Amino acid sequence: MTTKTKALLGISLTSFLISATGVLWGLFLPVGAIVFGLFIIFYMLGKESALFDEEQRLRRSLADKYASDSRSSQKPSDGTVPFAVPLRS
């Protein structure tokens, strides 16, 4: 669990405990429920977002690698675009 996830869980449990004592029950019970919902979302999507970030880093590095390879190997001398598609009339 990340720091954000642990903080949300702590806030949620604290809010539920405060509402159980009867002090400001109408305030802390909904706050605890909302923060607990956020905790569940963060907890369930934590690993997925880490995998997504890693996948995007890999794709970006591959795209940069192939872009630099293609730029160095194909430089047109007449200033045209190497892969231009002619427009249809």
N, C-alpha and C positions, 0 to 999 in steps of 0.2 A: 504494500500500500504506500502511496505517496504521501507527502506531508499534507497536501490539500485534503486527501481522502481521510486521513487520520483526524485532521482538524474538524471536518464536517461531522465525523462520527462523535467526536468529543462534544461538540456544540449540541448535537442532537440529543445525546444521552443526558447532558447537563440540563437542557431545556425540559426533557421529560421528567427528570428527577425534581426539578423546581416545580413543575406543574403538579406533581404527585403530592407535594406538601400543601397545596391549596393556595399558595401565594401567587397571585396573578395567573390563575388557572386559564383564564380566557386568552391570555397573551402567549404564555410559554408553550401550551399544548400545540397550537397551530404552527408556531415557529419550529418546534421540535419535529413535527410531521413534515414540514416543507424541507427542512435541512436534512432529515433522514431520506427523503426522496432524492435530494441532490447527492447524498452519499451513495445511494444505490446506483444512480446513473454513473457517477464517477468511478465507482468500483467495477461495474460491469464493462465500461468502455475503456478502462485504463490500459489494459493489455492490447486492445484493438487499436487504440490511437498510437501506441508505441510501435506496433507492427506497421501501421500505415506510414508513420514518419520514416521508419527504416526503409520501407519500400520506395517512398518518394525520394529519399536520399540516393538510393541505388539507381533509380531511373534517371535522376538528374546527373549523376556522375557518368553513367553510360552515354547519355545524350551529349554531355560536354566532351567526352572522349571521342565519340564518332563525329561530332561537329568539328573538332579541331583536326581530326584526321582528314576529313573531306575537304576542309579549307586549305590544308597544306598540300594536298595532292592534286586538286583541281582548281587552277586559277586561270580563267580565260584571259587571253592576251588582248582581245578586242573590247573588253569591258561589258560583255553581255552576261546575262544571268545563265548559269550552266543548265538549269533544269526548267527553263521557261516553257510553258505550254502555249502554242499559238492560239489566238482567239478566233472563233468561228464567225464568219460574216453572215 
